Amino acid sequence: MRICFVSRRYWPAVSGMSAYAENLLRTLTAAGHEAVLVSQYRGDREGRAVYGGGPPPPGRVPDGVRLIALESHGEQAVSDGRPADFEADVAALRDTIADLHAREPFDILHAQYGYPTGLAVLEAAERLSLPAVVSIQGGDGHWVGTCCTTHRTAIRRVLRDAAALLIGSDSFRDAVAARHRIPAERFTVVPGATDTALFSPAPRRQPGDVADPPVLLYHGRIDVRKGVLDLLEAVRLLRAGGRNPRLRVSGTGPDLDRLAEQVRRRGLADTVEVLGPAGYHDAPAVYRTGDVFVSPTWAEGFSNTILEAMASGLPVVSTEVVGVVDCVRDAHNGLLVPPRDPGALAVAVGRMLDDPPLRRRLARTALRQVRTQWSWPVAAARIISVYEAVRAARPPAGPPRNPRGQDGDGRGAAFPVDLSCRFRRAPHLL
């Protein structure tokens, strides 16, 4: 098959979506499929600061994958003090797909993220008589559509009309289906996955071992919705209770400056080390510097970082929320606490540090499960089976239906645009 994979973010943007895209593309080409990656990117200073991003580097694209990088000029309008023009970016993506298809036809269009990429792929698919597969991966299920009528209409159109919807967990599926009044049967659950060859325990170290003093590790997007500020308060409580853990924070994101300010305000400068962004292939070394992985997230689609930590032999403390409960079971392969509760988080981390038999059992169980259930060959096989099913069900191709847009100028928005949406001012949060 020839697949056009359209990504909202790709390296050097530090994101679970980047890891997902790279691993899927590598597995597809290894299986003999041909893939073209069309990736959005922020080229402005503000966008680069938030993501550590810029144009996708060709050296990070798997061998055999053609890269088409599209700068998100509509989204970057915020740099000039204007609302983000997502409609312009949808049109640019849609027209690029149509032009590529005219040169070398695709069999499948696959969007990573429901909006704006999912809408662009759906519009291209309708005009080119191709099947559209859309992966709902996180914020597109949790936040998009809760903001304004424009985005609620757009995401519901994607959820209703795409040929197939992929989603990372049962709990996330149920939440998105209920929020947008979409039958749960519309979704195919393909659990998250990680590269268990790349992520593995440190040599000569047993899962669950800790150093003195112990090191708590947070690795991921620096975003208040990931609970990183809750973790700072939990560390303060642990220290007030007589424990002396260190906290290592790896990543970048919209709340990096806020994190640094809170470290100072809470008197944790001698306890917290902020490493900054780490590339995907540098991340295994980061995990090996930690003893307990803490993910106090408020919601997930399916947490790549938790799987990476499990594969690295780290015991996990996280929150009992959508997208986490599908891979972490309390007292079975990790510890779970309510979200936004630093006190409960401190208690769970303290329990993990104080009980070596529990800590080692949880880490060993998690390592065994991630290797057998959440590795990329397993996930990719499921995705390829979805491709085959929608391709087999594809209706006979007719002539393209105005791939340049409904109104001829390439924009063709099908519904009114609400410029007051909060994501127009902060599009990186969408």
C-alpha positions in Angstrom: 0.0 0.0 0.0 1.0 3.6 -0.5 0.1 5.6 2.6 0.0 9.4 3.2 0.6 9.9 6.9 -0.3 13.5 8.0 1.2 14.6 11.3 0.3 17.5 13.6 3.8 17.4 15.1 7.1 15.6 14.3 10.6 15.9 15.5 12.3 18.1 16.6 9.0 18.8 18.4 9.2 17.0 21.7 5.9 15.1 21.8 4.5 11.6 22.2 3.0 12.2 18.7 6.5 12.4 17.3 7.5 9.1 18.8 4.2 7.5 17.6 4.8 8.8 14.0 8.4 7.7 13.8 7.7 4.2 15.1 4.7 3.6 12.9 6.4 4.8 9.8 9.5 2.7 10.5 7.3 -0.4 11.0 5.2 0.3 7.8 8.3 0.6 5.6 9.8 -2.6 7.2 6.6 -4.4 6.3 7.0 -3.3 2.6 4.6 -0.4 2.4 5.4 3.0 0.9 4.9 6.0 3.1 4.9 9.7 2.6 5.0 11.9 5.7 3.3 15.3 5.5 4.1 17.2 8.7 3.0 20.5 10.1 5.6 22.5 12.0 5.9 25.9 13.7 8.8 27.9 12.3 8.2 31.1 14.3 10.1 31.9 17.5 7.1 31.4 19.7 6.4 28.0 18.3 10.0 26.8 18.5 10.1 27.9 22.1 7.1 25.9 23.1 8.0 22.7 21.3 11.7 22.9 20.7 10.5 22.5 17.2 11.1 23.7 13.6 11.2 21.8 10.3 11.4 18.1 10.7 15.0 17.0 10.2 15.3 14.6 7.2 17.7 12.5 9.3 15.0 11.7 11.7 12.6 10.3 9.1 12.8 6.5 8.7 14.6 5.2 5.6 12.3 5.0 2.6 9.8 7.6 3.9 9.4 10.8 1.8 9.1 13.9 3.9 6.9 16.9 3.0 7.3 19.7 5.7 4.5 22.3 5.8 5.0 25.4 7.9 1.8 26.3 9.9 1.5 29.9 8.6 -2.1 30.1 9.7 -1.3 29.0 13.2 1.7 31.3 13.3 -0.6 34.4 12.9 -0.5 34.6 16.7 3.1 35.8 16.5 1.7 38.9 14.8 -1.0 39.4 17.4 -3.8 37.9 15.2 -6.0 34.9 15.9 -4.7 31.6 14.6 -6.1 30.8 11.1 -6.5 27.1 11.4 -8.7 27.1 8.2 -5.7 28.3 6.1 -3.6 25.4 7.5 -6.4 22.9 6.8 -6.6 24.1 3.2 -2.8 24.0 2.8 -2.7 20.4 4.1 -5.6 19.3 1.9 -4.2 20.8 -1.2 -0.8 19.3 -0.6 -2.3 15.9 -0.3 -4.3 16.4 -3.5 -1.2 17.5 -5.4 0.9 14.5 -4.2 -1.9 12.1 -5.1 -2.1 13.6 -8.6 1.5 12.7 -9.1 1.6 9.3 -7.4 -1.8 8.0 -6.1 -2.2 7.0 -2.5 -4.2 4.0 -1.2 -4.8 5.3 2.3 -4.8 8.8 4.0 -4.0 8.6 7.7 -4.2 11.7 9.9 -2.5 11.8 13.3 -4.7 14.0 15.5 -8.3 14.9 14.8 -7.9 18.6 14.1 -6.6 20.4 12.1 -4.9 17.4 10.4 -7.9 15.1 10.7 -10.2 17.6 9.0 -7.7 18.2 6.2 -7.3 14.5 5.5 -11.1 14.0 5.6 -11.7 16.8 3.1 -8.9 15.4 0.8 -10.3 11.9 1.1 -13.8 13.0 0.1 -12.5 14.9 -2.9 -10.2 12.1 -4.1 -12.4 9.2 -3.3 -9.9 7.7 -0.8 -10.4 6.2 2.6 -9.5 8.4 5.6 -8.1 6.9 8.8 -7.8 9.3 11.8 -5.9 8.6 15.0 -7.4 10.4 18.0 -4.4 10.8 20.4 -4.9 13.2 23.3 -5.9 16.8 23.3 -8.0 16.3 20.1 -10.3 14.0 22.2 -10.1 15.8 25.5 -10.0 19.5 24.6 -10.9 20.1 20.9 -14.6 20.8 20.7 -15.0 22.0 24.3 -13.8 25.4 23.2 -16.2 26.8 20.5 -18.9 25.9 18.0 -16.4 25.9 15.1 -14.1 23.2 16.6 -17.0 21.2 18.0 -18.5 21.1 14.5 -15.2 20.2 12.9 -14.2 17.4 15.3 -17.6 15.9 15.2 -17.5 15.9 11.4 -14.2 14.0 11.5 -15.5 11.5 14.1 -18.7 10.9 12.1 -17.3 10.7 8.6 -13.8 9.2 8.7 -13.6 5.7 7.3 -11.9 4.5 10.5 -11.0 6.0 13.8 -8.1 4.7 15.9 -7.8 5.4 19.6 -5.4 4.3 22.3 -7.6 2.9 25.0 -11.0 1.8 26.1 -11.4 4.6 28.6 -10.4 7.3 26.2 -12.8 5.8 23.6 -15.7 5.9 26.0 -14.9 9.5 27.1 -14.7 10.8 23.5 -17.8 8.9 22.4 -19.8 10.3 25.3 -18.5 13.9 24.9 -19.3 14.1 21.2 -22.3 11.7 21.0 -20.5 9.3 18.7 -21.2 5.5 18.9 -18.3 3.8 20.7 -18.3 1.2 17.9 -17.0 3.8 15.5 -13.5 3.5 17.2 -10.9 0.8 16.8 -8.8 0.6 20.0 -5.1 0.2 19.2 -3.3 0.5 22.5 -0.2 2.7 22.7 3.1 1.1 22.1 6.8 1.7 22.6 10.1 0.5 21.2 11.1 -2.2 23.8 14.5 -2.6 22.0 15.3 1.1 22.5 13.9 1.4 26.0 15.2 -1.2 28.4 16.6 -1.4 31.9 20.1 -0.1 32.6 22.7 -2.9 32.5 23.5 -4.5 35.9 20.5 -2.9 37.4 17.4 -4.8 38.6 13.9 -3.3 38.0 12.9 -1.3 41.0 16.4 -0.5 42.4 16.8 3.0 43.8 19.8 5.1 44.6 20.5 7.1 47.7 19.1 9.7 47.5 16.3 8.4 45.3 15.6 10.3 42.0 12.0 10.9 40.9 11.8 11.4 37.2 9.3 13.4 35.2 9.8 13.1 31.4 7.4 14.7 28.9 5.6 17.9 28.0 5.9 20.7 30.5 2.2 21.6 30.7 0.1 22.2 33.8 -2.4 19.7 32.4 0.3 17.0 32.8 0.3 17.6 36.5 3.9 18.8 36.7 3.1 21.6 39.2 1.3 19.1 41.3 4.5 17.0 41.4 6.5 20.0 42.7 4.1 20.4 45.6 4.3 16.6 46.3 8.1 16.9 46.4 7.8 19.8 48.9 5.5 17.7 51.1 7.9 14.7 51.0 10.7 16.9 52.1 8.6 18.5 54.8 7.9 14.9 56.0 11.6 14.1 56.3 12.4 12.4 53.0 15.1 13.6 50.7 14.2 12.7 47.1 15.6 14.5 44.1 13.3 15.5 41.2 14.6 15.4 37.7 12.3 17.1 35.1 13.0 16.4 31.4 11.1 18.0 28.6 9.8 21.3 27.3 6.4 22.9 26.8 4.2 26.0 27.3 4.6 26.0 31.1 8.4 25.7 31.3 8.8 29.3 32.7 6.0 28.7 35.2 7.7 25.6 36.4 11.0 27.4 37.0 9.2 30.1 38.9 7.4 27.6 41.1 10.7 25.8 41.8 12.0 29.1 43.2 8.8 30.0 45.1 8.7 26.6 46.8 12.3 26.6 47.9 13.2 23.6 45.8 16.1 24.9 43.8 18.5 22.5 45.5 16.1 19.6 44.9 14.8 20.0 41.4 16.9 19.7 38.2 15.3 20.8 35.0 17.1 19.1 32.1 15.3 20.7 29.1 14.2 18.8 26.0 15.6 15.4 25.2 15.4 13.9 21.7 13.7 10.5 21.3 16.9 8.6 20.9 18.4 10.4 23.9 15.4 9.6 26.1 16.5 6.0 27.1 19.6 7.6 28.9 17.3 10.0 30.7 15.1 7.2 32.0 18.2 5.4 33.3 19.0 8.4 35.5 15.7 8.0 37.4 14.5 5.6 40.1 10.8 6.2 40.2 8.8 7.6 37.3 6.0 10.0 38.2 3.3 11.0 35.8 0.6 13.1 37.6 -1.3 13.8 34.4 -4.9 15.1 34.4 -5.9 13.1 31.3 -4.2 11.1 28.4 -5.1 9.3 25.2 -2.6 6.6 26.1 0.7 7.6 27.8 3.8 6.8 25.8 6.1 8.0 28.6 4.6 5.6 31.0 5.2 2.7 28.6 8.8 3.9 28.1 9.3 4.1 31.8 7.9 0.6 32.3 10.2 -0.7 29.5 13.1 1.0 31.3 12.4 -1.0 34.5 11.2 2.0 36.5 8.3 1.7 38.9 5.5 4.1 38.0 3.3 6.4 40.1 0.5 8.0 38.1 -3.1 9.2 38.3 -6.4 7.3 38.0 -7.6 9.1 34.8 -8.6 8.3 31.2 -5.8 6.9 29.2 -3.7 5.8 32.2 -6.1 3.3 33.8 -5.8 1.2 30.7 -2.1 0.5 31.2 -1.6 1.0 34.9 -3.5 -1.0 37.5 -3.1 0.1 41.1 -0.9 -2.1 43.2 -0.5 -4.5 40.2 2.0 -2.8 37.9 2.1 0.7 39.4 0.4 3.0 41.9 -2.5 5.3 41.1 -3.8 8.4 42.9 -6.6 10.9 42.1 -5.5 13.7 39.7 -4.8 17.2 41.0 -4.1 15.8 44.5 -0.4 16.6 45.5 -1.0 15.1 49.0 -2.1 11.8 47.7 0.7 11.9 45.2 3.2 12.4 48.0 1.8 9.5 50.0 2.0 7.1 47.0 5.6 8.2 46.1 6.6 7.8 49.8 5.0 4.3 49.8 7.0 3.4 46.7 10.2 4.6 48.2 9.7 2.9 51.6 8.6 -0.6 50.4 11.4 -2.3 48.3 9.5 -5.6 47.8 6.4 -3.7 46.5 8.5 -1.4 44.3 10.4 -4.3 42.7 7.3 -6.4 42.1 5.5 -3.6 40.4 8.5 -2.8 38.2 9.0 -6.4 37.1 5.3 -6.9 36.3 5.2 -3.7 34.3 8.3 -4.6 32.3 6.9 -8.0 31.5 3.6 -6.5 30.3 5.0 -3.8 28.2 7.2 -6.3 26.3 4.3 -8.6 25.5 1.3 -6.2 25.1 2.5 -2.8 24.2 5.4 -3.2 21.7 5.3 -1.6 18.2 5.1 -4.8 16.1 1.8 -5.6 17.9 0.3 -2.1 17.4 1.4 -1.8 13.8 -0.1 -5.1 12.8 -3.5 -3.9 14.1 -3.1 -0.6 12.2 -2.2 -2.3 9.0 -5.3 -4.6 9.4 -7.4 -1.4 9.6 -5.8 -0.1 6.4 -6.6 -3.3 4.6 -10.2 -3.3 5.8 -11.0 0.3 4.7 -9.2 -0.2 1.5 -11.3 -3.3 0.7 -14.5 -1.4 1.5 -13.5 1.6 -0.6 -16.2 2.5 -3.2 -15.3 2.7 -6.9 -13.3 5.9 -7.5 -15.0 8.7 -9.3 -13.5 12.0 -10.6 -12.0 14.2 -8.0 -14.5 16.7 -6.5 -12.8 20.1 -6.5 -9.7 19.2 -4.4 -8.8 22.9 -4.3 -11.8 23.7 -2.0 -15.5 24.3 -2.1 -15.3 27.9 -3.1 -12.3 27.6 -5.5 -9.8 29.5 -3.4 -8.5 26.6 -1.4 -10.2 27.6 1.9 -13.8 26.5 1.7 -14.7 26.4 5.4 -18.0 24.5 5.7 -19.2 26.2 8.9 -18.9 29.7 10.6 -15.5 30.5 12.2 -15.5 31.7 15.9 -12.5 33.9 16.3 -13.0 34.2 20.0 -12.0 30.5 20.7 -9.3 30.3 23.3 -7.1 28.1 21.0 -7.0 31.0 18.5 -4.9 32.8 21.0 -2.8 29.8 22.2 -2.9 27.3 19.3 -0.1 25.2 20.7 -2.5 24.1 23.4 -4.9 22.6 20.8 
